[in-house]
């Protein structure tokens, strides 16, 4: 394990929900495992009036009460500033310098922007004005939460602004999906096993499915979500990153630049969307009112903060083609949506059928083609489906499962995504963070879809009852493939059963 250097983590927007629910618990867990190094400090920064003690008390709401948390609490500090006001930053610099002097720590600082996106360009600018981007006394790294823009132009503008004040190697664009253990295990599964790599191409794989579904609706975020939608919220970032990891070539070495270079090549190889055939390749939907487990559930347009005539999509399914030597002719299908039957994210590799159909005679039951299911959440693990003979006379074949579940590793600690990503940043490993050119290229892929939807108000927006697997049109998108979509749980709005491996 790489040794962690002394450092200070400065969290902008420290009074917000993300800090107390995700960031502070993640940092606490790292401290509990003695991974944060010493000395260290966590400085919360926000416009909310608080002192150190009040901040510590507030953060303890989401931490256990024990000796470790009491010690961790002593590393928490707070500074009240108006983050949008340049004049407040000299005072912030003085507070950081005071902490460094008290801790006898070098100038290693992580800045975490847990703020509204409108501040993503301002805060780096003001930090640079007071020299807090300079690395003459230690590293300075900036973590930026998504969204990285709302379209291609804004993403390019944001990258341009960030690079005025910080170098690319100082920028860490965080995507918590890439911090999940199973996502990282995908690289090991592919590149450390001679079994898989020879089969990982168009000769043996019929198609690939990537699903990220949520059983919740927009909850209390209707106003925000109505300006975003599923394409911007999930496809452009999370799902495109998963496509890159599944489809990439083996990197020369396991480091940040090598892996991100290979992912960029995948994005560059994705066939541009033909807007004249958009309806054949992209399906958008919006959930409508239904009954789930005997309870009436409102439709999207009835949610708080949502325009009653909104055409914002809560579901997207699309077909991508990767025009390179490895994947030519093997389509990638991705889908995401809210108010689906369950919360699940998984990658399904659907292999081609055996070339010689020995068991297709009328008196035999043919096995289904092999599937490799990589479950990212929940119940993380890997599932292999293969055909085996049913005991008894004849050659009746049925599909059986072989699986590995992380939950079975009782002695293994499974870190949260934020734990893994924060530690990587502190230790200077950007492998699981998005690079600026990758972000822009992902936006470039989906921008024609955004433009078409905005310009063509007659483009179909399919309704689907809350609690089902999306519009029927999504079935037609994949109907040409063997088996169609894999459904982790039954397609019934009042079913109440949840998926597991």
C-alpha positions as CSV (number, residue, x, y, z in Angstrom):
1,X,0.0,0.0,0.0
2,X,1.4,3.4,-1.0
3,X,2.2,5.7,1.9
4,X,-0.1,8.7,2.2
5,X,1.7,12.1,2.5
6,X,0.5,14.7,5.1
7,X,-2.2,16.9,3.6
8,X,-5.2,19.1,4.1
9,X,-8.5,18.4,2.4
10,X,-10.5,21.6,1.8
11,X,-14.2,21.0,1.1
12,X,-16.1,23.8,-0.6
13,X,-19.9,23.5,0.1
14,X,-19.1,21.8,3.4
15,X,-22.6,22.6,4.9
16,X,-24.3,20.6,2.1
17,X,-25.7,17.1,2.0
18,X,-22.9,15.5,0.0
19,X,-20.3,16.4,2.6
20,X,-22.1,15.0,5.6
21,X,-23.6,11.9,3.9
22,X,-20.7,10.9,1.6
23,X,-17.4,12.8,2.0
24,X,-17.0,12.9,5.7
25,X,-18.0,9.2,6.3
26,X,-15.6,8.2,3.5
27,X,-12.8,10.2,5.0
28,X,-13.6,8.8,8.5
29,X,-13.4,5.2,7.1
30,X,-10.0,6.0,5.6
31,X,-8.9,7.4,8.9
32,X,-10.2,4.3,10.7
33,X,-8.1,2.1,8.4
34,X,-5.0,4.4,9.0
35,X,-4.9,5.3,5.3
36,X,-5.1,9.1,5.6
37,X,-1.6,9.6,6.8
38,X,-0.4,12.1,9.5
39,X,-0.7,14.9,10.0
40,X,-3.9,15.7,8.2
41,X,-6.8,18.1,8.5
42,X,-10.2,18.5,6.9
43,X,-11.3,22.2,6.5
44,X,-14.9,22.7,5.6
45,X,-15.6,25.9,3.7
46,X,-19.1,27.4,3.2
47,X,-21.1,30.6,3.5
48,X,-23.1,29.2,6.4
49,X,-22.0,30.7,9.7
50,X,-20.4,28.1,11.9
51,X,-17.3,27.6,14.1
52,X,-15.1,24.5,14.3
53,X,-17.2,22.9,17.2
54,X,-20.5,23.4,15.4
55,X,-19.1,21.9,12.2
56,X,-17.8,18.9,14.2
57,X,-21.1,18.3,15.9
58,X,-23.0,18.5,12.6
59,X,-20.6,16.0,10.9
60,X,-21.0,13.5,13.8
61,X,-24.6,12.9,12.8
62,X,-23.4,10.4,10.2
63,X,-20.5,8.9,12.2
64,X,-20.5,6.2,14.9
65,X,-19.8,7.2,18.5
66,X,-16.5,5.7,19.4
67,X,-12.9,6.5,20.2
68,X,-11.9,6.6,16.5
69,X,-14.6,9.1,15.6
70,X,-13.7,11.2,18.6
71,X,-10.1,11.3,17.3
72,X,-11.3,12.0,13.7
73,X,-13.5,14.8,14.9
74,X,-10.4,16.6,16.2
75,X,-9.1,16.8,12.7
76,X,-12.2,18.8,11.4
77,X,-12.1,22.6,11.1
78,X,-14.4,25.1,9.5
79,X,-14.1,28.5,7.8
80,X,-17.0,30.8,6.8
81,X,-16.5,32.6,3.5
82,X,-18.6,33.7,0.6
83,X,-17.3,31.3,-2.0
84,X,-18.4,33.6,-4.8
85,X,-16.5,36.6,-3.4
86,X,-12.9,37.1,-4.4
87,X,-12.2,39.3,-1.4
88,X,-12.8,36.3,1.0
89,X,-10.0,34.2,-0.4
90,X,-7.0,35.9,1.3
91,X,-8.6,35.0,4.6
92,X,-9.0,31.4,3.5
93,X,-5.3,31.3,2.6
94,X,-4.4,32.6,6.0
95,X,-6.5,29.9,7.7
96,X,-4.8,27.2,5.7
97,X,-1.4,28.6,6.5
98,X,-2.3,28.6,10.2
99,X,-3.4,25.0,10.0
100,X,-0.2,24.0,8.2
101,X,1.9,25.8,10.9
102,X,0.0,24.1,13.7
103,X,0.2,20.7,12.1
104,X,3.8,21.2,10.9
105,X,2.5,19.9,7.6
106,X,3.8,20.7,4.0
107,X,1.6,22.5,1.5
108,X,-0.2,19.4,0.2
109,X,-3.8,20.4,-0.4
110,X,-6.9,18.7,-1.9
111,X,-9.7,21.2,-2.9
112,X,-13.1,19.5,-3.3
113,X,-15.8,21.4,-5.1
114,X,-19.0,20.2,-3.6
115,X,-20.8,23.3,-4.8
116,X,-23.3,24.3,-7.5
117,X,-21.7,24.1,-11.0
118,X,-21.9,27.9,-11.5
119,X,-18.9,28.1,-9.0
120,X,-16.7,25.5,-10.8
121,X,-15.0,28.3,-12.8
122,X,-15.0,31.0,-10.1
123,X,-13.4,29.0,-7.2
124,X,-10.3,27.9,-9.1
125,X,-9.9,31.5,-10.4
126,X,-10.0,32.9,-6.8
127,X,-7.7,30.2,-5.5
128,X,-5.2,31.1,-8.2
129,X,-5.4,34.8,-7.3
130,X,-4.0,34.0,-3.9
131,X,-1.5,31.5,-5.1
132,X,-3.3,28.4,-3.8
133,X,-2.8,26.6,-7.1
134,X,1.0,26.8,-6.9
135,X,2.9,23.6,-6.1
136,X,6.2,25.0,-4.9
137,X,5.5,23.9,-1.3
138,X,3.5,20.7,-2.1
139,X,0.9,19.3,-4.4
140,X,-2.4,21.1,-5.1
141,X,-5.3,19.0,-6.5
142,X,-8.8,20.1,-7.5
143,X,-11.7,17.6,-7.4
144,X,-14.7,18.6,-9.5
145,X,-18.1,16.9,-9.0
146,X,-20.4,16.3,-12.0
147,X,-22.0,17.7,-14.0
148,X,-19.1,18.6,-16.2
149,X,-21.1,21.0,-18.3
150,X,-24.7,20.6,-19.6
151,X,-23.7,20.2,-23.3
152,X,-20.6,20.1,-25.5
153,X,-20.1,23.9,-25.5
154,X,-20.4,24.3,-21.8
155,X,-18.1,21.3,-21.2
156,X,-15.5,22.9,-23.5
157,X,-15.9,26.2,-21.7
158,X,-15.5,24.6,-18.3
159,X,-12.3,22.8,-19.3
160,X,-10.9,25.9,-20.8
161,X,-11.6,27.9,-17.6
162,X,-10.2,25.2,-15.3
163,X,-7.0,24.9,-17.4
164,X,-6.4,28.7,-17.0
165,X,-5.8,28.2,-13.3
166,X,-4.8,24.5,-12.8
167,X,-2.8,22.1,-14.9
168,X,-4.6,18.9,-16.3
169,X,-2.6,16.7,-13.9
170,X,-4.0,18.8,-11.0
171,X,-7.6,18.2,-12.1
172,X,-9.7,15.3,-10.8
173,X,-13.1,15.1,-12.4
174,X,-14.9,12.6,-10.1
175,X,-17.4,10.0,-11.4
176,X,-18.4,7.8,-8.4
177,X,-19.4,5.0,-10.7
178,X,-15.8,4.4,-11.5
179,X,-15.0,4.0,-7.8
180,X,-17.1,0.9,-7.4
181,X,-15.2,-2.3,-6.8
182,X,-16.8,-4.3,-9.6
183,X,-16.0,-1.6,-12.2
184,X,-12.3,-1.8,-11.2
185,X,-12.5,-5.6,-11.2
186,X,-13.6,-5.4,-14.8
187,X,-10.1,-4.5,-15.8
188,X,-8.6,-7.4,-13.8
189,X,-11.2,-9.8,-15.2
190,X,-10.4,-8.9,-18.7
191,X,-6.6,-8.5,-18.7
192,X,-5.4,-11.0,-16.1
193,X,-7.3,-14.0,-17.4
194,X,-6.3,-15.8,-20.6
195,X,-9.8,-17.3,-20.7
196,X,-11.6,-14.0,-21.5
197,X,-9.4,-11.8,-23.7
198,X,-9.3,-14.1,-26.7
199,X,-13.2,-14.1,-26.7
200,X,-13.6,-10.4,-26.0
201,X,-14.4,-9.3,-29.6
202,X,-17.0,-9.4,-32.4
203,X,-16.2,-13.0,-33.3
204,X,-17.6,-14.4,-30.1
205,X,-19.7,-11.6,-28.5
206,X,-23.2,-11.1,-30.1
207,X,-23.9,-7.8,-28.2
208,X,-23.3,-6.0,-25.0
209,X,-26.0,-4.5,-22.7
210,X,-25.4,-1.9,-20.0
211,X,-28.3,-1.2,-17.6
212,X,-28.5,1.4,-14.8
213,X,-32.0,1.5,-13.3
214,X,-33.4,3.3,-10.3
215,X,-36.6,2.4,-8.5
216,X,-36.9,5.9,-7.1
217,X,-38.4,8.8,-9.1
218,X,-37.0,12.4,-8.9
219,X,-38.1,12.7,-5.2
220,X,-37.7,16.4,-4.2
221,X,-35.3,17.2,-7.1
222,X,-38.0,17.8,-9.8
223,X,-36.9,21.3,-10.5
224,X,-33.2,20.3,-11.1
225,X,-34.0,17.1,-12.9
226,X,-36.5,18.8,-15.3
227,X,-33.5,20.9,-16.6
228,X,-31.3,17.8,-16.9
229,X,-33.0,14.5,-17.8
230,X,-31.6,11.0,-18.1
231,X,-29.4,11.6,-21.1
232,X,-27.4,14.3,-19.3
233,X,-27.7,12.9,-15.8
234,X,-26.6,9.3,-16.6
235,X,-25.7,8.5,-20.2
236,X,-23.1,11.1,-21.0
237,X,-21.0,10.4,-18.0
238,X,-21.6,7.1,-16.0
239,X,-22.8,4.9,-18.9
240,X,-20.3,6.2,-21.4
241,X,-17.5,5.5,-18.9
242,X,-18.7,1.9,-18.6
243,X,-18.8,1.5,-22.4
244,X,-15.2,2.7,-22.5
245,X,-14.0,0.2,-19.9
246,X,-15.8,-2.7,-21.5
247,X,-14.6,-1.9,-25.0
248,X,-11.1,-0.6,-24.5
249,X,-7.9,-2.2,-25.7
250,X,-5.4,-3.5,-23.2
251,X,-3.3,-0.6,-21.9
252,X,0.4,-0.9,-22.0
253,X,0.6,-0.3,-18.3
254,X,-1.9,0.2,-15.5
255,X,-1.7,3.9,-14.9
256,X,-4.0,6.9,-15.4
257,X,-2.8,8.1,-18.8
258,X,-2.6,4.7,-20.4
259,X,-6.1,3.7,-19.4
260,X,-7.7,7.0,-20.2
261,X,-5.9,7.0,-23.6
262,X,-7.5,3.6,-24.4
263,X,-11.0,4.9,-23.3
264,X,-10.6,7.9,-25.5
265,X,-9.9,5.7,-28.5
266,X,-13.2,3.9,-27.8
267,X,-15.1,7.1,-27.8
268,X,-13.4,8.2,-31.0
269,X,-14.5,4.9,-32.6
270,X,-18.2,5.2,-31.7
271,X,-20.1,5.8,-34.9
272,X,-21.6,9.3,-35.0
273,X,-25.3,9.3,-34.4
274,X,-27.3,9.6,-37.7
275,X,-30.0,12.1,-36.7
276,X,-32.1,11.0,-39.7
277,X,-32.4,7.6,-38.1
278,X,-32.5,8.7,-34.5
279,X,-35.8,7.1,-33.8
280,X,-34.4,3.7,-34.8
281,X,-31.4,4.0,-32.4
282,X,-32.5,6.1,-29.4
283,X,-35.7,5.7,-27.4
284,X,-36.7,8.2,-24.8
285,X,-39.5,7.8,-22.2
286,X,-41.2,9.4,-19.3
287,X,-42.8,7.5,-16.4
288,X,-46.6,7.9,-15.9
289,X,-48.8,7.3,-12.9
290,X,-49.4,3.7,-11.9
291,X,-50.1,1.4,-8.9
292,X,-47.1,-0.2,-7.2
293,X,-47.8,-2.8,-4.5
294,X,-51.3,-1.4,-4.1
295,X,-50.1,2.2,-3.8
296,X,-50.8,4.9,-6.4
297,X,-47.6,6.5,-7.6
298,X,-47.6,9.9,-9.4
299,X,-46.3,10.3,-12.9
300,X,-43.2,12.5,-13.6
301,X,-45.3,15.5,-14.7
302,X,-47.1,15.3,-11.3
303,X,-43.9,15.5,-9.3
304,X,-43.1,18.6,-7.3
305,X,-41.2,21.2,-9.3
306,X,-41.8,19.6,-12.7
307,X,-43.5,21.4,-15.6
308,X,-47.0,19.8,-16.1
309,X,-46.2,19.7,-19.9
310,X,-42.6,18.6,-19.5
311,X,-40.9,16.6,-22.2
312,X,-37.9,15.8,-20.1
313,X,-36.9,12.1,-20.4
314,X,-36.7,9.9,-17.4
315,X,-35.7,6.9,-19.5
316,X,-33.2,6.5,-22.3
317,X,-32.3,3.4,-24.3
318,X,-29.9,3.5,-27.2
319,X,-27.8,1.5,-29.6
320,X,-24.2,2.3,-30.2
321,X,-21.8,0.9,-32.8
322,X,-18.1,0.9,-32.3
323,X,-16.3,0.9,-35.6
324,X,-13.0,-0.6,-34.9
325,X,-11.2,-4.0,-35.5
326,X,-12.4,-5.5,-32.2
327,X,-16.1,-4.5,-32.1
328,X,-17.2,-4.1,-35.7
329,X,-20.7,-5.5,-36.0
330,X,-21.2,-6.0,-32.3
331,X,-23.8,-3.5,-31.0
332,X,-23.7,-2.0,-27.5
333,X,-27.1,-1.3,-26.0
334,X,-27.4,1.0,-23.0
335,X,-30.4,2.0,-21.0
336,X,-31.2,4.0,-17.8
337,X,-34.3,5.2,-16.2
338,X,-36.1,6.2,-13.1
339,X,-39.2,4.5,-11.5
340,X,-38.1,1.1,-12.9
341,X,-38.7,-2.2,-11.0
342,X,-35.5,-2.0,-9.0
343,X,-32.2,-0.3,-8.4
344,X,-29.5,-2.1,-10.4
345,X,-26.4,-1.4,-12.5
346,X,-24.9,-4.2,-14.5
347,X,-23.0,-5.1,-17.7
348,X,-24.2,-8.1,-19.6
349,X,-21.8,-9.7,-22.2
350,X,-24.0,-11.8,-24.5
351,X,-21.9,-14.4,-26.4
352,X,-22.8,-15.8,-29.7
353,X,-24.6,-19.2,-29.9
354,X,-22.5,-22.3,-30.6
355,X,-21.9,-22.6,-34.3
356,X,-23.2,-26.2,-34.5
357,X,-26.7,-26.7,-33.0
358,X,-26.5,-30.3,-31.8
359,X,-29.4,-29.8,-29.4
360,X,-31.9,-28.0,-31.6
361,X,-34.0,-31.0,-32.5
362,X,-37.6,-30.9,-31.6
363,X,-37.3,-33.4,-28.8
364,X,-34.4,-31.5,-27.1
365,X,-34.5,-28.3,-25.2
366,X,-31.8,-26.0,-26.4
367,X,-29.6,-24.1,-24.0
368,X,-29.6,-20.3,-24.1
369,X,-26.4,-18.6,-25.4
370,X,-23.8,-17.9,-22.7
371,X,-24.0,-14.7,-20.7
372,X,-21.4,-13.0,-18.4
373,X,-23.1,-10.6,-16.0
374,X,-21.0,-8.1,-14.2
375,X,-23.1,-6.7,-11.4
376,X,-22.0,-3.3,-10.2
377,X,-24.7,-2.6,-7.7
378,X,-26.3,-3.9,-5.5
379,X,-25.1,-7.3,-4.5
380,X,-21.8,-6.8,-6.4
381,X,-20.5,-9.8,-8.2
382,X,-20.0,-11.7,-11.4
383,X,-22.4,-14.3,-12.8
384,X,-21.8,-16.7,-15.7
385,X,-24.7,-18.5,-17.4
386,X,-23.9,-21.7,-19.3
387,X,-25.8,-24.7,-20.6
388,X,-25.5,-28.1,-18.9
389,X,-27.3,-31.4,-19.3
390,X,-30.3,-32.1,-17.1
391,X,-29.8,-35.4,-15.2
392,X,-31.6,-38.4,-16.8
393,X,-32.2,-39.8,-20.2
394,X,-31.5,-37.8,-23.3
395,X,-29.7,-34.5,-23.8
396,X,-32.1,-32.0,-22.3
397,X,-30.1,-28.8,-21.7
398,X,-30.8,-26.1,-19.2
399,X,-29.1,-22.8,-18.4
400,X,-27.2,-22.9,-15.0
401,X,-25.5,-20.2,-13.0
402,X,-21.9,-19.9,-11.7
403,X,-21.4,-16.8,-9.6
404,X,-19.1,-14.9,-7.4
405,X,-20.5,-12.4,-4.9
406,X,-18.4,-9.9,-2.9
407,X,-20.7,-10.5,0.0
408,X,-19.3,-14.0,0.4
409,X,-15.9,-12.5,1.2
410,X,-16.7,-12.1,4.8
411,X,-13.2,-11.0,5.8
412,X,-12.8,-8.6,2.9
413,X,-13.6,-4.9,3.4
414,X,-15.5,-3.4,0.5
415,X,-14.7,0.4,0.4
416,X,-17.3,2.8,-0.8
417,X,-16.8,4.6,-4.2
418,X,-15.9,7.9,-2.5
419,X,-13.4,6.2,-0.2
420,X,-11.6,4.7,-3.1
421,X,-11.6,7.9,-5.2
422,X,-10.7,10.2,-2.4
423,X,-7.7,8.0,-1.4
424,X,-6.6,7.8,-5.1
425,X,-6.6,11.6,-5.3
426,X,-4.7,12.1,-2.1
427,X,-2.1,9.6,-3.4
428,X,-2.0,11.2,-6.8
429,X,-3.6,8.4,-8.8
430,X,-6.0,9.7,-11.5
431,X,-6.8,6.4,-13.1
432,X,-10.4,6.3,-12.1
433,X,-11.0,10.0,-12.8
434,X,-12.2,11.5,-16.1
435,X,-9.8,13.5,-18.2
436,X,-10.9,16.6,-20.0
437,X,-10.6,15.3,-23.6
438,X,-12.6,12.2,-22.6
439,X,-15.4,14.3,-21.1
440,X,-15.6,16.5,-24.2
441,X,-15.7,13.4,-26.5
442,X,-18.5,11.8,-24.5
443,X,-20.5,15.0,-24.9
444,X,-19.7,15.1,-28.6
445,X,-21.3,11.6,-28.9
446,X,-24.7,12.7,-27.3
447,X,-24.8,16.3,-28.5
448,X,-26.7,15.4,-31.8
449,X,-29.4,13.7,-29.7
450,X,-29.8,16.8,-27.5
451,X,-30.0,19.1,-30.5
452,X,-32.6,16.9,-32.3
453,X,-34.8,16.7,-29.2
454,X,-34.6,20.5,-28.6
455,X,-35.3,21.3,-32.3
456,X,-37.9,18.6,-33.0
457,X,-40.8,18.9,-30.6
458,X,-42.5,16.0,-32.3
459,X,-39.8,13.5,-31.6
460,X,-41.5,10.6,-29.8
461,X,-41.5,10.7,-26.0
462,X,-42.9,7.3,-24.9
463,X,-44.8,6.9,-21.7
464,X,-44.2,3.9,-19.4
465,X,-46.1,3.1,-16.2
466,X,-44.0,3.7,-13.1
467,X,-42.6,0.4,-11.9
468,X,-42.1,-1.2,-15.3
469,X,-39.0,-1.7,-17.4
470,X,-39.6,1.3,-19.7
471,X,-41.5,1.9,-22.9
472,X,-42.4,-0.9,-25.3
473,X,-40.3,0.8,-28.0
474,X,-37.2,-0.1,-26.0
475,X,-38.1,-3.7,-26.6
476,X,-38.2,-3.1,-30.3
477,X,-34.7,-1.5,-30.2
478,X,-33.1,-4.8,-29.2
479,X,-35.6,-7.3,-30.7
480,X,-33.1,-8.5,-33.4
481,X,-30.7,-9.8,-30.6
482,X,-31.1,-13.2,-29.0
483,X,-33.0,-13.1,-25.8
484,X,-33.5,-9.3,-25.9
485,X,-32.9,-7.3,-22.7
486,X,-31.9,-9.1,-19.6
487,X,-34.4,-8.3,-16.8
488,X,-32.9,-8.6,-13.3
489,X,-36.5,-8.7,-11.9
490,X,-40.0,-9.4,-13.2
491,X,-41.7,-6.8,-15.5
492,X,-44.7,-6.2,-13.2
493,X,-45.5,-2.8,-11.7
494,X,-46.9,-4.3,-8.5
495,X,-44.5,-7.2,-8.3
496,X,-42.5,-6.1,-5.2
497,X,-39.6,-8.6,-5.9
498,X,-36.1,-7.2,-6.1
499,X,-33.2,-8.6,-8.1
500,X,-30.2,-10.5,-6.8
501,X,-27.6,-12.6,-8.3
